[in-house]
Every structure is written in C-alpha cells, then in structure tokens.
Amino acid sequence: MKIKPIKTEEDYNATLQRLEVIFDAKRGTPEGEELEMLGISIENYENEHYPMN
C-alpha cells in the first residue's frame, strides 16, 4: 500500500481497514514499517477531527 495523508473520512476508513489487515506485522518488516506509519497517520487525523477534551 502506498502511504498517503488521510484527508477525508473515506481515506480514514480505508486506512483503518488496512491497519486491521497488517495489525500483527513484526517490527523491522515492510509491513511493520507500514503499520507504524499508518498508526501515526490515524492518530494525527483523529486528533484533528475527533479531539478529546
């Protein structure tokens, strides 16, 4: 999967689905790197669009 910024709700949902597929990826593997980047992207999107007070 090519990692890109999450800009829409559709992007967000697609990213969550991909994260579920690779959730158990091992660190140091390509999937593990992708998992880490997706987690950061999701966290940034959620902080901006679903802030917790």
C-alpha positions as CSV (number, residue, x, y, z in Angstrom):
1,M,0.0,0.0,0.0
2,K,1.2,3.4,-0.8
3,I,1.0,5.6,2.3
4,K,-0.6,9.0,1.8
5,P,-2.0,11.6,4.1
6,I,-5.5,11.0,5.4
7,K,-7.6,13.9,4.1
8,T,-11.2,12.5,4.0
9,E,-13.4,10.2,6.0
10,E,-13.1,7.7,3.1
11,D,-9.3,7.8,3.4
12,Y,-9.6,7.3,7.2
13,N,-11.8,4.3,6.8
14,A,-9.6,2.7,4.1
15,T,-6.5,3.3,6.4
16,L,-8.3,1.6,9.3
17,Q,-9.1,-1.4,7.1
18,R,-5.5,-1.7,6.0
19,L,-4.3,-1.4,9.6
20,E,-6.6,-4.3,10.6
21,V,-5.0,-6.5,7.8
22,I,-1.4,-5.9,8.9
23,F,-2.1,-5.4,12.7
24,D,0.1,-8.3,13.7
25,A,3.1,-7.4,11.5
26,K,6.5,-7.8,13.0
27,R,8.8,-4.9,13.6
28,G,11.5,-4.4,11.1
29,T,9.5,-5.9,8.2
30,P,8.0,-3.8,5.4
31,E,4.5,-4.4,6.9
32,G,5.8,-3.4,10.3
33,E,7.0,-0.2,8.9
34,E,3.7,0.4,7.2
35,L,1.9,-0.4,10.4
36,E,3.8,2.2,12.3
37,M,3.3,4.9,9.6
38,L,-0.5,4.1,9.4
39,G,-0.8,4.4,13.2
40,I,0.8,7.8,13.1
41,S,-1.4,9.0,10.3
42,I,-4.5,7.7,12.0
43,E,-3.5,9.3,15.3
44,N,-3.0,12.7,13.6
45,Y,-6.3,12.5,11.8
46,E,-8.2,11.6,14.9
47,N,-6.6,14.3,16.9
48,E,-7.6,16.9,14.3
49,H,-11.1,15.6,13.6
50,Y,-12.1,13.9,16.9
51,P,-10.3,15.8,19.6
52,M,-10.7,14.6,23.2
53,N,-11.1,17.3,25.8
